[in-house]
Amino acid sequence: MSTATNITWSDAIEGFVRQLVEVERSAATIRTYRHQLGAFAAWYRSNYPDELSPANIAAFDLRNYKAWLKDTKRVKASSVNTALSALASFLRWTGTAGISEPIQVPKQVRRARPGPRWLTSREQLRLLKAVDGHPRDRAITIILLRTGLRIGEFAGLLTADIHNGPRKGHAIVRGKGGKEREVPLSKDARDAFCDLARLGGGGGPTDHILMGQRGPLGVRALEKILEPYARKAGLEGFHPHILRHTCARRLIEAGMPIQTVAAILGHDRLDTTRLYCESSPEDLQRAVDSLDGPAD
């Protein structure tokens, strides 16, 4: 054990923060770690008479802190897990630095994974109504709804990637990890791509199909384009990725095989696609509403 075992909690935090800066962790992450380590220190000092230092923390203390957060304070699972993650990172560093002995941090709280958010039929209609009269933005919305492209994939499309015919068409999409896939285009999507071309998309085959006054439109530009329409349509918690989720859900509801949906979306694992088979809150509400009425 290093002779640095008597280092104070505050000094250890400062050393930990310097290490976080060196590995270029974000300012937000560093603030979160400081806050969580400070909260643990406050709890410890309110429960134990001895001076707090990394060297005198035991696994027993961490288990008690987890139980206090979860059972006494009734903190939600995600917040408990954030606290445990901060402590784990800090104590892993103090162990490596010889400030404390290795210590086992409690397991995180298991919680149900929230399913993807998609738009209901009514929400889709409200969004399409909001963009009506804005040809470029309407075309963008329809393409995202009908193709299931990630917004980054859409922003990266070149003129040469779109192969449009009178009866069918497809887009060559570069997805995660640089993998290419061929995404078939419905009539609505083909028409929307044609609208974008008429409205001033890239002229040459290597030009982006989404062009602004200063060059190709990126992800953030597309987000800013769609945000006001989502507000107008009253869509809470909207992000353009919801349009991808909506496309996936519609394909599942139409009875498409899960392997087909996975291929269109560019999923490597069917487990990811299966998330769209889960019941939405609206599905659950309809299920319990069906129970109302006179008993047999």
N, C-alpha and C positions, 0 to 999 in steps of 0.2 A: 504494500500500500504506500502511496506517495505521502510525503510529509505535508502535502497540501490538504489533508483531510479536515483540517480545522477551518477551512474557508467558509465564509458566511453564505447564507442563502442569497443575499443581494449581490455579493461579489460573484458568486457562481452564475447568477442570471446574466450579469454583465459579460462574463466570459462566453456564455452560451450565445448571447445576442451577437457578439463579435464574430463568432463562428458562423451564425446564420447569415450575417452580412457578407462574409467571405465566400459563402457558397451561393450568394445572390438570391436568397429567399426574399419574397416580396415584403414591402413595408406592412401590408395588411396582415400577413402571416406573423411577422415579428410582433405586431401589436397584440394579436390574439394570444400568442405564447406568453407575452408579458402579463396580460390580463389574467390568463388562466393560472399561471404560477403565483401571481399575487393573491388570487382568490384562495388557492390551496394554502398559502402561507397564513392568511387570515383565519381560515378554519383551524389549522394546526395550532396556532397560538391561542385560540379560544378554548382548546381542548387539552393541551399539554403544557406543563410548567417549564419544561426544558427548552433551551434555546434551539431554534430551528436551523439546521444546516443539512446539506445533502447527505452527509455521512451518518446522520442519526435517523434517516427515514427508513422505515421498515415496510415490507409488503403488507403487514397487518394494518398500518396507517392508511395505505392506499385503498385497501378493501373497505375500511371504515368510511373513508371519504367518498368512495363510490356509492356506498349504501346510503350515506347522508344525503348526497345529491339526489339519488333516485327515489328513496323512500320517505325522507323527511322533507326535503325541499320540493319534491315532486317535479324536478327538472326534467324536461323532455329528453328522450333517449339521445337525440342528435347532439344536444348540449353536453350531456354526460360524456359522450364519446369524444367530443372536442377536448374536454378537460383531460380525459385519460390519454389522448394522443399527445397533448402538450407535455404532460408529465412524463410519458414514455420517451419522447424525443429528448427532453431535458436530462432525464436520468441515464439515458443511453450515452449522452455526451459526457456527463460527470463520471460515469463508469470508465469510458474510454480515456478520459483525461486523468484518471487516478484519483479523483476527488472523492469518490464513493465506491462501495462494493457494488457489483451487479445486483440488480433487484428486479423481481418479477412484478410487472404492472398488471392489474386485473384485466380480464377480458372485457371487451367492449359490450355494451348492451345490445342484444339482438333486437332488431326492429323490422317490421314489415317494410319491404322495399316499395316505395311509391311507384305505381305504374305510370307509363307515359300519358301525357295529357294530349287529347285530340279534340277537335271541334265537333260539336253536334251538327246535325243537318241545319238546324235553325241558325246556329252561329256561323256556319259557312255561308248561308244566304245573307246574313247581316254584313259579313265581311265583303262579299261580292257586290252587295248593294252600295257599300261605302266607297268602293273603288270604281264604281260605274261612272263613266264620264271622264276617266283618266286612263287613256288607252295604254300607255306604257306600264303604269302601275297595275292595271287590271291584267295585262299579259303576264307580268311577273308573278302575280298572285295565282293565276290559273296554272302556270307552269309548275310552281311549287306544290300546288294541291294535286295536280294530275300526274306528276312524275315521282314524287317522293324524294327528290334530290336534297342533299344537304345544302345549306345556303352557300357554303364555301365551294362545293362542286358546281353549283349553278354559276357563281361569280367567275369561276375559272373556265367556263365553256368558251371555245373559239368558234368562229363561223364554220370552219371546216369540220367541227364535231357534230353538226346538225345535218342529218340526212332526211330530207322531207320529200315525200311523194304524195300523189293524189289519194292513195288508199292506205298507206302505212308509212312509218318513218321511225327513226331511232336517233338517239344521241350517244356519242362516245364520251363516257364520263370517267374522269380520273378521280378515284376515291381515296380512302385512307391508305397510307403506305404506298401511294403511287399506283395502286392496282386499277386497271381499266376494266370497265364493264359496258355492255351495250344495253341501254335502257329504251324499251319500245315507247313510242309516243302515241297517245290517243288522238282523235281528231281535234279535241279542244286544245291539247298541247301543241299539235302541229300548227293550228291556226294562230295560237299565241306566239309561237316562234316566228311565224311569218309577219305578225304584227310588229314584233320587235325589230325585225329586219327593215320593214318599211319606215319605222320611226327613227331610224338612225343608228342601227347597230354597226358593228365593224364591217367595213367594205371588203377587206381582203380575207383570205382563208385563215390567216394567222392572227386576225384581229379578234378581240373579245366581242361577244354578242351584246354585252351590257357596257355601253360607253356613256360617260358623262362629259362635261365640258373640259375636264382636266385629265381625261383618260379613262381607263376601265373602272367600273364601279366595283368596289370591294365589299366585303361582308358587312362592315359597319355602315357603309352607305345604303345597302339594301335594308338593313335593320331600321335606319332612320326613315327610309321611304315608307316602310310598312307600318311603323309605330302609330302615326296619326290616324290611319284607317282602322287599326285595331281599337284605338280609343273611341273613335266614332261609332264602331260596331258594338261597343260595350264589352270587349273581350278582356277579362281580367287575367293578369299574369301571362300576357301574350309574348311569345317569342317566335320568330319565323320558323324555328325547328318544329313548332306545333303543326305546321302545314305538312311536314314530312310524316309526322305521327298520324295525321288525319288521312293521308293517302294510304298508309299502311293499314289503318283500321278499316277503311272502306274496302280494300282488297280482301281482307279477312272476312268482313261481313258479306261480301259477294261470293264467298265460298271458294276463293282461290286456294290452292294447296300451299302450305306453309313454305315449302321449298321454292315455289315460284315467287312468293312475296319476298323471301330472303334474297333471291337472285336479283330482283328489281331494286331492292334497297341497298344491296352490296354488303349484306351481313355475312360474316364468316361463320357465325355460330347460330344454329336454329334457336337456341335458348333466348337469344336477343329478340328474334322475331316473335317468339311465343308470348312476349309481353303484350303484344297487340291482341292476343286472344283472351286476355283477362277481362273481367267484367268492370265496366266503368261505374262511377257513382250513380249515374243515371240508370244504368242497368239494374243496379241493386235497389234503387228506389222503385223502379217499375215492378221489380219482383215482389217487394213487400206490399206495394199498393194493390197488387193483384189479390192479396189475401183479404182485403176489406170487403164488406158486404155481409149479408145474412149467412149464418152458418148452416151447413146441411143438416 
